[in-house]
Amino acid sequence: EPEFKGIEQTDIVKPGLKESVVRLRIHFYNPNKSSITLRSASGEAWADGDYLGSFSMDSTMQIAGLSDFELPVLFTADMKTVLKSSLGALSGTDAELKIEGTARVKKGILKLGVPIRYTGKHNMAELLQ
């Protein structure tokens, strides 16, 4: 299972009052010796139990074994929750970040659905630097 390292870059693609679309580059480490092909990924994210939004990645990328990689995703954010979380980020408090989803990977001739699960405490201001 890949190890979450942080968010490397954020770009607002489509701002909105109710929801916004943000392009993220998420840094991971592949602890496996084998290389894989990531075909797609999708899921949802929460901060302190509040729904932040959904993410998707629909481009194919090669991931080498025992290496860092950056996953380009589009994140559709619920602005009400994001604004609430931003207040916590400004105060420097930690939030529990939870991510759940599914990745479609290919290794040789095998095509697999791999669960994406992550939960961890993060200072939201530091996470988005």
ChimeraX attribute file (.defattr): number of C-alpha atoms within 10 A of each C-alpha:
attribute: neighborCount
match mode: 1-to-1
recipient: residues
	/A:1	13
	/A:2	17
	/A:3	12
	/A:4	16
	/A:5	14
	/A:6	16
	/A:7	17
	/A:8	15
	/A:9	15
	/A:10	17
	/A:11	11
	/A:12	13
	/A:13	13
	/A:14	11
	/A:15	13
	/A:16	12
	/A:17	8
	/A:18	10
	/A:19	18
	/A:20	17
	/A:21	20
	/A:22	19
	/A:23	18
	/A:24	20
	/A:25	18
	/A:26	17
	/A:27	18
	/A:28	18
	/A:29	18
	/A:30	19
	/A:31	14
	/A:32	13
	/A:33	10
	/A:34	11
	/A:35	16
	/A:36	17
	/A:37	16
	/A:38	21
	/A:39	18
	/A:40	17
	/A:41	22
	/A:42	19
	/A:43	18
	/A:44	20
	/A:45	21
	/A:46	19
	/A:47	23
	/A:48	13
	/A:49	11
	/A:50	17
	/A:51	16
	/A:52	26
	/A:53	21
	/A:54	20
	/A:55	22
	/A:56	19
	/A:57	17
	/A:58	15
	/A:59	12
	/A:60	13
	/A:61	16
	/A:62	13
	/A:63	18
	/A:64	17
	/A:65	15
	/A:66	14
	/A:67	14
	/A:68	16
	/A:69	19
	/A:70	18
	/A:71	18
	/A:72	19
	/A:73	21
	/A:74	21
	/A:75	25
	/A:76	20
	/A:77	22
	/A:78	19
	/A:79	18
	/A:80	14
	/A:81	17
	/A:82	19
	/A:83	12
	/A:84	13
	/A:85	20
	/A:86	13
	/A:87	13
	/A:88	16
	/A:89	19
	/A:90	11
	/A:91	11
	/A:92	14
	/A:93	14
	/A:94	18
	/A:95	18
	/A:96	15
	/A:97	19
	/A:98	19
	/A:99	18
	/A:100	16
	/A:101	17
	/A:102	17
	/A:103	19
	/A:104	17
	/A:105	20
	/A:106	16
	/A:107	12
	/A:108	9
	/A:109	6
	/A:110	7
	/A:111	13
	/A:112	14
	/A:113	13
	/A:114	13
	/A:115	15
	/A:116	16
	/A:117	16
	/A:118	15
	/A:119	14
	/A:120	12
	/A:121	13
	/A:122	17
	/A:123	17
	/A:124	22
	/A:125	17
	/A:126	12
	/A:127	12
	/A:128	13
	/A:129	10
